[in-house]
Structure formats: C-alpha cells, structure tokens
Amino acid sequence: MSCPLNLCLLDTAELRRRFAFRPELSLLYDRRHGLEHRLNETAAAFVSCTFSSLEPASAVAGHLGVTRDFAAGELARFWSRTVLAHTRPHSTRKSGAPPGWSAADLAFPLVIEVELTKVCNWHCDFCYNVWKVPDDYGRRARSVTGGAGDGLHLPIDAARRILDEAAANDCLRIRFSGGEPTLHPQFREIIAYAGEKGFDIELFSNGTLIDQSLASFLSRSGVRVLLVSVHGLAATHNRMTANPRAFEHAMNAIRAGLEAGMTVLPECLVSAENIGEVPGLVTRLAGLGVRHASFMPYVPYGAQDPPPGGRAAGGAEPDRGMHAGHGRGRQLPCPVRAAALPGNRTGTYQ
C-alpha cells in the first residue's frame, strides 16, 4: 500500500499538533475531526514511538523486534490510515464514556470547559449560572466578586495559561461558554490562541452575535462544533429567554455556522413548557441542514427555583415534580436526552 510522501516522511510536528495521545486510555484523538482511535498494543507503540523518538522507525523496530525497514513500512501504513480515517464512515458515541474509562486514573482531564464571561444578553430564569451575576434592573452587569466592571470576564492572560497547560497535557477538546462567550471583549484573541494550539474547539453560544463574518472567523480559527441554544419554536424560545429576537438570532447563527463548514449542534432544554414543540423544532432544524441535536432535561437550579432542600416562595415545601416561581412549570420525571455528539466518533486500528 503506497502512501503520500509527507506521511512517509512522518512530519511528527504536524502529527503532534493534530493528534492527542492519552496512553492511560490507549486513546489517540484526532482534534481536527473529533475522531477517537482506540489503540491496541501495537498501535499504541507506533504512536508512542512517533511522538517520543527522533527516529520512530528505529524505536518501533527495537520495541517489536523487527527490522527497521519493516517497521518503517508498517509505521507509514499506520499513519496513512489514521490520517485519512475521517474520510471513512464510523460509529458515533451519543454520550457518556466507554466502559473502563471511569476507572482510569487520568493524568489530566480529557475535556475542559472554559467560561469566558459572566455577562449574558439573555435573561433565562432557568439558567444555572445566574448566581454568579445578580440581575440588577433586568441587566446582569455586576459581579458577585467585585464592583461593576470587576470580575465579569476571564482575563486573557488567565485564558492563555489554561490553554497552555491543557495543550502541554494532551487535553483533547476545549469548550468555551459563559455567560455568552462572544461578549468577552477579547473573544477573538482567545479563540485564535486556542486554534494556534491545535485544540478541537467547541463554542457554546446563544447565537446573538454570530453572523457570517464571525462564523467564518470561528471556522478558520479551528472551531469545529458550534452549539446554539434553542428552547422551542419562535414564541416559546423568545419567552423563555426574555429576548424578543432570540429565535431569529439563533436561526441566523445556525445558518451561518453551517455555511462556514462547522458542525452545528442545537441544544434544547426540555420542560413542560416546550415539550410539545420538540417534533416541530426538529423538523425546522432538519430543514436548515442540522444533523445532530441535543435535548436536555430541565433541572431546577435557575434564578426562580428554590434552593436544594429549601422552601419555595411563600414557605411551601418544594414539590420534586414542580418548578416554583416563574419557571418552567413541571420538571420532567425522567431524563430526556437524545444527542449524537460530533466529536465522539470512534475508530479502532487493528
């Protein structure tokens, strides 16, 4: 089997940038395409020797007890198949970790979520982040850790340190969220820095500021997955977010993300208020070209919810099946989650 010259020469710097190797899980992760490779012992040796030796073929030959020429040929074939694996069909892991991963002693997290800012231009009463920034006169503009303007945004130097440490420890994927991450004053610089590090990047946004220009920048900078909050059809979504144009902005962001070549994953919080609209929402999203969507169960931890174990408004005991105050009406009795998450596709070298 022949292979392209650049693969035969084994550009280890480019391979190292594109792939993250976690030997404690026998896992090789293609950060460019979100593809997991579960490695057998021989394949793990190929990867380890490639990333740790100046002479990978000689290292493989010594490890396996074969000639250098034979090792070089096998190494080139392995990387040829691995680099082109994204062009072949693979299964998709919907959620959760494969068996055995939970028992592994990880040297560093596989995935990190970085909350860039506490600021948001929506006012969802179910949002679990509302404790961070009080809602003063309808605007979340004051930090609980300081005065107005203090502590609202993650400093860019701190963001860089986080990304540097994650890159040095072969973190597979970075997700940026908030608040609304696009409201960070140095949002583009942080995204560009993460892209330079070669991460598989996900962005979780409400879509308000994502137009074709920003979507194009995100795609060029290495954002592979754009997650957009959509909590129902137009009237319901706008009511739940307290933003009269939220649905319009979300649809525009989804279109822009798809046109820019990103995988777009709408995320919908499901409650009694919107569950009847789920089929219509799925139809609407599919018509835009969306291939994956995530439906999450409502969990009562928003601004209008009673504290865990506490009392609802008026001193009444909270009903485990009800949401107090101005919230979503009724908590669904069982999790509703149906997501085919891009970034969790799996492949195995044999």
TANORUR-V536130 format. One record per residue. N is the residue number from 1. SS is DSSP state (2 for helix, 1 for strand, 0 for the rest). BURIAL is I if it has 9 or more other ideal C-beta (glycine too) atoms within 8 Angstrom, else O. Layout:
N_SS_BURIAL ; N_SS_BURIAL
//
This chain:
1_0_O ; 2_0_O ; 3_0_I ; 4_0_O ; 5_2_O ; 6_2_O ; 7_2_I ; 8_2_O ; 9_0_O ; 10_0_I ; 11_0_O ; 12_2_I ; 13_2_O ; 14_2_O ; 15_2_I ; 16_2_O ; 17_2_O ; 18_2_I ; 19_1_I ; 20_1_I ; 21_1_I ; 22_1_I ; 23_2_O ; 24_2_O ; 25_2_O ; 26_0_I ; 27_1_I ; 28_1_I ; 29_1_I ; 30_1_I ; 31_0_I ; 32_0_O ; 33_0_I ; 34_0_I ; 35_1_I ; 36_1_I ; 37_1_I ; 38_1_I ; 39_1_I ; 40_0_I ; 41_2_O ; 42_2_O ; 43_2_I ; 44_2_I ; 45_2_I ; 46_2_I ; 47_2_I ; 48_2_I ; 49_2_I ; 50_2_I ; 51_2_I ; 52_2_O ; 53_0_I ; 54_0_O ; 55_0_O ; 56_2_I ; 57_2_I ; 58_2_I ; 59_2_I ; 60_2_I ; 61_2_I ; 62_2_O ; 63_2_O ; 64_2_I ; 65_0_O ; 66_0_O ; 67_0_O ; 68_2_O ; 69_2_O ; 70_2_I ; 71_2_I ; 72_2_I ; 73_2_O ; 74_2_I ; 75_2_I ; 76_2_I ; 77_2_I ; 78_2_I ; 79_2_I ; 80_2_I ; 81_2_I ; 82_2_I ; 83_2_I ; 84_0_O ; 85_2_I ; 86_2_O ; 87_2_O ; 88_0_O ; 89_0_O ; 90_0_I ; 91_1_O ; 92_1_I ; 93_0_I ; 94_0_I ; 95_0_O ; 96_0_O ; 97_0_O ; 98_0_O ; 99_0_O ; 100_0_O ; 101_2_O ; 102_2_O ; 103_2_O ; 104_0_O ; 105_0_O ; 106_0_I ; 107_0_O ; 108_0_O ; 109_0_O ; 110_0_O ; 111_1_I ; 112_1_I ; 113_1_O ; 114_1_I ; 115_1_I ; 116_0_I ; 117_1_I ; 118_0_I ; 119_0_I ; 120_0_I ; 121_0_O ; 122_0_I ; 123_0_I ; 124_0_I ; 125_0_I ; 126_0_I ; 127_0_I ; 128_0_O ; 129_0_I ; 130_2_I ; 131_2_O ; 132_2_O ; 133_1_I ; 134_1_O ; 135_1_I ; 136_1_O ; 137_0_O ; 138_0_O ; 139_1_O ; 140_1_I ; 141_1_O ; 142_1_I ; 143_1_I ; 144_0_O ; 145_0_O ; 146_0_O ; 147_0_O ; 148_1_O ; 149_0_O ; 150_0_O ; 151_0_O ; 152_0_I ; 153_1_I ; 154_0_I ; 155_0_O ; 156_2_I ; 157_2_O ; 158_2_O ; 159_2_I ; 160_2_I ; 161_2_O ; 162_2_I ; 163_2_I ; 164_2_I ; 165_2_O ; 166_2_I ; 167_2_I ; 168_2_O ; 169_0_O ; 170_0_I ; 171_0_I ; 172_0_I ; 173_1_I ; 174_1_I ; 175_1_I ; 176_1_I ; 177_1_I ; 178_0_I ; 179_0_I ; 180_0_I ; 181_2_I ; 182_2_I ; 183_2_I ; 184_0_I ; 185_0_O ; 186_0_O ; 187_2_I ; 188_2_O ; 189_2_O ; 190_2_I ; 191_2_I ; 192_2_I ; 193_2_I ; 194_2_I ; 195_2_I ; 196_2_O ; 197_0_I ; 198_0_I ; 199_0_I ; 200_1_I ; 201_1_I ; 202_1_I ; 203_1_I ; 204_1_I ; 205_1_I ; 206_0_I ; 207_0_I ; 208_0_I ; 209_0_I ; 210_0_I ; 211_0_I ; 212_2_O ; 213_2_O ; 214_2_I ; 215_2_I ; 216_2_I ; 217_2_I ; 218_2_I ; 219_2_I ; 220_2_O ; 221_0_I ; 222_0_I ; 223_1_I ; 224_1_I ; 225_1_I ; 226_1_I ; 227_1_I ; 228_1_I ; 229_1_I ; 230_0_I ; 231_0_I ; 232_0_I ; 233_0_I ; 234_2_O ; 235_2_O ; 236_2_I ; 237_2_I ; 238_2_I ; 239_2_O ; 240_2_I ; 241_2_I ; 242_0_O ; 243_0_I ; 244_0_O ; 245_0_O ; 246_2_I ; 247_2_I ; 248_2_O ; 249_2_I ; 250_2_I ; 251_2_I ; 252_2_I ; 253_2_I ; 254_2_I ; 255_2_I ; 256_2_I ; 257_2_I ; 258_2_I ; 259_2_O ; 260_0_I ; 261_0_O ; 262_0_I ; 263_1_I ; 264_1_I ; 265_1_I ; 266_1_I ; 267_1_I ; 268_1_I ; 269_1_I ; 270_1_I ; 271_0_I ; 272_0_O ; 273_0_I ; 274_0_I ; 275_2_I ; 276_2_O ; 277_2_I ; 278_2_I ; 279_2_O ; 280_2_O ; 281_2_I ; 282_2_I ; 283_2_O ; 284_2_I ; 285_2_I ; 286_2_O ; 287_2_O ; 288_2_I ; 289_0_O ; 290_0_I ; 291_0_O ; 292_1_I ; 293_1_I ; 294_1_I ; 295_1_I ; 296_1_I ; 297_1_I ; 298_0_I ; 299_0_O ; 300_0_I ; 301_0_O ; 302_0_I ; 303_0_I ; 304_0_I ; 305_0_I ; 306_0_I ; 307_0_O ; 308_0_O ; 309_0_O ; 310_0_O ; 311_1_O ; 312_0_I ; 313_2_O ; 314_2_O ; 315_2_O ; 316_0_O ; 317_1_O ; 318_0_I ; 319_0_O ; 320_0_O ; 321_0_O ; 322_1_I ; 323_0_I ; 324_0_I ; 325_0_I ; 326_0_O ; 327_0_I ; 328_0_I ; 329_0_O ; 330_1_I ; 331_0_I ; 332_0_I ; 333_0_O ; 334_0_O ; 335_0_O ; 336_0_I ; 337_0_I ; 338_0_O ; 339_0_I ; 340_0_O ; 341_0_I ; 342_0_I ; 343_0_I ; 344_0_I ; 345_1_I ; 346_1_I ; 347_1_I ; 348_1_O ; 349_1_I ; 350_0_O
//
